[in-house]
Amino acid sequence: MTGNVLTRVGPLVDGVDETHCARNYDPLPVTLTSGNGALVEDDRGDRYLDFLSAYSALNFGHCHPRLVATAQRQLTRFTLASRAYGTDNLEPFCAALAALCAMDMVLPMNTGAEAVETAIKVVRRWGYTVKGVPADQASIIVCADNFHGRTTTIAGFSSDPDTRSGFGPFTPGFVSVPFGDADALADAVDDTTVAVLLEPIQGEAGVVVPPLGYLRDVRRVCSERGVLFVADEIQSGLARTGRTFACDHEGVQPDLYLLGKALGGGIVPLSAVVGSRDVLGVLSPGSHGSTFGGNPLACAIGQEVIAMLATGEYQRRSERLGAHLQDRLRELLGHGANEVRGRGLWAGIELDRRMPPARVLAEQVLRQRVLTNNAHEHTLRLAPPLVIDEADLDWGLDRIIAVTRMVWSDAAG
């Protein structure tokens, strides 16, 4: 990408046709048509740097040649049979993912929300058949400000009013505690508790990193009290934070990993629940399923993703470039930002309350050809693809920093 910071461009055109598209999103006013690596192009031929990566689904960038070639080969050979039959790359995919996670078994699904719903069913059945919780009394501890999806069950334990409002009644059996407070979590455990479900770093809440040692404390409490630790690494996993999993920063292994987004290489929906035989072994034929879960196309792409992660290249890139990202963003402290949070190539810029909403800032940054997104009202969220080079990373950061400083100058008077 080339060009001066804050170059003048024409007005943005809202290319979203809301006549036929239900308005469950409020997209920024741009219509994207193609992408390659960290770059995308719109329907007017303008190019942008992608600093969102589809909420970490595009960790490997747009149209990565290895992943596209894998998809093309599989598309001409075999795409779907349903799980009523065996397929030739299901077991190799599950074996490779189990090895990456140092676990025994994998249950492939499609979306991240499906993986979470699957885990809820698994830990409840484990609670009844292994722990001995009385029927229909299993409870799961979750964290305030969580984001695990938007299905009805998941919405029921969200603290976000936009996610909950108008969708009740909700499924019981969830206890919410403050994120990052291990003492509150320990106090909430009782004889009915079967699992703790949390994000090691809360993405939708604004890339909130818990205090150092929190994940180790959660692991200890779960082990001591006979409770399963379920880590939702759907956004934080697969090299986003500079490690394969965000839990790796504290040397912690959960009982279940929930994976998705980047697992499908940005090409197909692919998610998975990964755990030990003692836990996933509670499922029996007919107790859970999905027509498309573990389909041959998704498994082929998933295997290639795992092979790419196995080299450690993307973890190292995320760690190195992420340190640079965090250093650059700290230039905004006191100049429109009260806090900069994150790990690896994942950051949340918490705006000063005198600033306009983060959505307004994202629109201004879009005018400078950088794609970002707001997390709730006051946080600008960044997650560039792990394939981005340092020059492009700086090009995007120059614009984000310049726009934020300009808006801050106007807001602060």
N, C-alpha and C positions, 0 to 999 in steps of 0.2 A: 504494500500500500504506500502511496506517496501523496504529498500535498501538505499545505500549511495547516497548522492548528487553527480551528475556528474559521475555516474558509466559508464564504457565503455560498449557500446552495439554494435552489428553488424550493418552494413550499412542498411539504409532503402531501402525497395524495392518498387518501384512505381507499385502499383497494379491496376492502372487505365487503362483500355483498351479503348484507344481513337479511335480505329478503327470504332466503331459503335456509340459512344457517342459524340454528338455535344459538342464542347468545349466552352460552355458558362460559365464554371467555370474552375479554375486552382487549383484543390484540393491539399492539402498537400499529400505527398507520403505515404499513408497508406490505407489499405483496411479493414474497420471495419466489423465485422460479428455479434456481439452480445453486449448487454449492460444490466447493472443492477444498479440502483441507479446512483451514480456518476462515475461508472466504465464502461469501454468498452473493448472489446477484438478484436484483429485483426486476419487475416487469418493465422498467424503464431503462434497464441496462446499467444502473448504478450498482457499484460494489460496496460491500460492507464487511467489516471484521466481526465475526461471531464471538461474542464474549459471554454467551449463555450456554451454548452446547446442548440445547434442548433439555435443560435441567440435568446435565451430565449423561444423557443418553448418547451424546456424540463425543465421548472422550477421545476417540480416534479420528475425529474430524468428519467432514462430509465426504462421502464416496471414497473411503480409503481403498486404494487399489487392491490390496490383499483381500479385503472383505468383499469388495465388489466381484472380484474374480471367483471367490468361493461361492458367492450367491449365484453367479451366472452358471457355474458348473452344475450346481445342485438343481437349479431351476429347470434345466433341460433333462434332468434325470429322474427326479422323484421329489415331490413336495409335501404330500399328505397321505396318511393312511388311517389316521385315528389310532388311539392306543388299544383298539380292539385287536391289533396285530403288532408283532415286533417289527422294528425297522433297523437297518444296518448301522446307523450312526447314533442311535439313542444311547446304547450302553457305552460306546467310546466317549461321548459327550459327558455323560454322568460320571464316568471314571475320571476323566480329566478334571472336571470341576471339583469332584470330591478331593482329588489330590491337591489342587490349588488351595483348597480350604483346610487341608489336613483333617478331613472328615470321612465318613463311611458311605453315606447315601445322599442322593439328590432326587428331588421331586420337581421336575420342570413344569412351569406354567407359562403364562403369556405376559401379563402386566404385573407391575409392582403391587398394585392393590390385590390382585389374585394371590400373589405370594404371601401377603400379610393375612388375608382371609384364610389361606391354607394353614398358615402357622397357628392361627387362633384355633382352628379345628384340631390340629395335631396336639397342641399343648393341653387342650381340654381333655381329649381322649387319654393322653398320657396321665393327666391328673387323676382320672377316674380308674384307669386300668393298672397303673403302676404306683402312683402315690396313695391311692385309696381315698380320694376326696369323695364325699357323698354325692350321689347323682344330682346333676343340675345345680351344683353349688360352686363350681370352679370360678375363681376370680383371677384376673390378670391386672398387674400394676402397669400403668402407662404414665407418661410424663406430660405435664402441662405444656402447651404450645407445640405439641407434636404435630407431625404431618406424616401419615401412613397411607394416604389415599382418600377417596371420597365415596366409597360404597356405604350403604346404610349402616352396617355394623361399625365401620371405622369412623364415620361421621359422628356416631353416637358418643365416642370418647374423645372427640376433638374439642379444643377450647376456642376454636375460631367460629364466631357467630355466622359468618358467611357460609361456612361448611355445614353448619347444623340447622340454621333457621328454615323452618317449614318442612322438615324431612322426618320428624318424629312420628310415632314413638320409636325409641331406640332399644337396641339389645342391652340387657343388663349384664353385669359381671365384670365391670372395669372400675379400677380405683386409680385416680389421678394424683400424682405427687409432683412437687416442683422439680424441674430438670436441674441436675447438678447437685442435688442435696441427697447424699447417700444416707444420712441419718433419717430423713423423712421417709425414704424408701424402706429402710429397715423397719421403721415403726409401723409401716403399712402392711407388712407381711403377716399373715395369719394362717390358720390351718387350711383355709380354702384356697390360698394362693398357689397357682400352678406355674406362673411365669411372670417375668418382667420383660416388657416389650419397650424398646427405646431406640432412637437414632443416636449413634455415637457422637455425631455432630448434627444439630438440628438445622436442616436446610431451609425449609419454607419459613421458619421462624426468623431467618436472617443470618444464616451460617453462624450459629451459636455454638461455640466450643466450650465444653464443660471444664471445670477446674481439673488440673492435673491430679491424677489419682482417683478420680471419680469412677472410671470404668473398672479399675482394680477393686475398688470398694464394692461396686455392684456385683462383680464376679464373686467376691468373697462372701457377701451376704447370700447370694443365690446358692452357693455351694454349701454354706453352713446350714441353711434353712430348707434344703431340699426343693429348690425352686429353679425352673429353667430360665436361662438368660437368653433372650432373643434379640439379636442385633439387626436392626433394619439398616443395611448398608446399600440400599437401592440407589441412593444418590452419592453417598460417601465412599462407596467401595470401588474396586477395580481401578486403582491407581490415582483416583481424583485427589487425594490428600497427600501424595508423596509416598504412600505405602500401598500395598495391595488392598488392605482394609484399614479403615480408620481405627479399628480396635488394635491394630498392630502397633500404634504409637505408644500404647501402654502394655504391650506384651500380653494381651488378654484374648482368650478364645471363648466365644459364646457357645451355648448349646445348639443354637440354630443361627445360621446366617440367612438373611433374606436379601436376595440379589435381583437385579433387573436392569432397566435402562441401558447402560453401556454393554451389558452382556449380549444384547442383540446387535451390537456394532453400528447402531444408528440405521439399520436396514429393516429389521423385523422386531416386533415385540417378543421378548424372551425374558422370563424371570425364573427364579428357582428358590426352593427351600433346601438348605444343605445342613445335614446334621449327622448324628450317630445312629447306628442301628437301634440302640435302646430307645431312641425317641421316635424317629421316623418309622421304625418297625411296628408302631402301634396301628398303623393304617392297614386295612385289609381290602381286597378287591371289592369294588363297588362303593366304598366309603367316601371316595373323593375322586374327582377326575376332571378332564377338560378335553374336548375334541381336538383342539389345536395344540394343547400342551405337549411339548417334546416332539413337535413335528420335524420331519427330516430336514427341511430348509433351515429352520431355526437352529437345530442341533449342529448342522454343518457350520453355520456362521459362528455359533457359540464356541465350537471347538477352535476355530481360527482365532477368536478373541482370546481364548485361554492360552493358545500358543504364543500370541503376541505378548501377553502379560508375563509369561514364564521367563522371558529374557531379562526382565527387570528394567528395560529401557524406558518404559513409560513412567514407572515409579520414580526413576532417577530424574527424568525430565520434569515431572511435576514438582518434585522436591526442589530442584535447582531453580526453575523458572518461578515457582511459587514463592521462594524466598525473595526473589527480585520483585515480584508483584507486590508482596506485602511491604517491602521497603519503599517502593514508589508510592503506594497508597497512603503511607504515613505522612507524606507531604501535605495531606489534606487535614490532618489533625489541627484544630483551631482555625481552619479555613473552610468551614462548611461541614466538617465531620467531627463528631464527638468520639467516635471509636471505629477502629478497623479490626475486623475479626476474620479468622479463617485459618486454613491449613492447605499447603500445596497450592494448586491452581484453583482455589475456591475462596471467595472473599465476600464479606458483607460490609458495606460502608454505612455506618449508622450516622444519619444526618442530624445536624443541629436542628432543634425544633423551630428555629427562626427560618429555616430553609423551607421552600415549598415542598409538597409531597414528593416522594422518590419517583412516582410515576411521571411527574413533570420533568424531573431531571433525566429520566430515561428517554423521554421524548426529545429533549434538547441534545442528548448524546447521540440519539438516532440521526439527528440532522447533520451530525459530523461523521456519519457512516460507521457507527459502532453499535452493535446490538447488545443491550443489557436488559435488565428487568428489575422491577421493584419487588421486594418481599415485604408484604404489608405496607404500611404507610410511609415509614421513615427509613427503610433500608434499601440501598441499591445493591443488587446481587450480581456478582461476576463469576463466571466459570468458563474460561477460554478452553478450547480443545487442547488436549495434551500434545498435539502435533504442532502447535503454533511455534514459530521461531521467535527469537528474542527481539529482532527488529520490528516485527509486526506487533508483538506484545507491547513494546514501547510506543509504537505508533498509536495503538488504541489507548494506552494509559495516558499519553500526552493529551489526548482529546478529553478523556474522562476528567482528568485533573484540571485542565483549562476551563472546561464547562462548569465544573463544580465551583471553582474559584470565582468565575464570573457571576454565577448565580448567587454565591455567598456575598460577593461585593454588593450586589443589588439588595439582597435580603437584610444584610447587617447595616446598611446605610453608610 
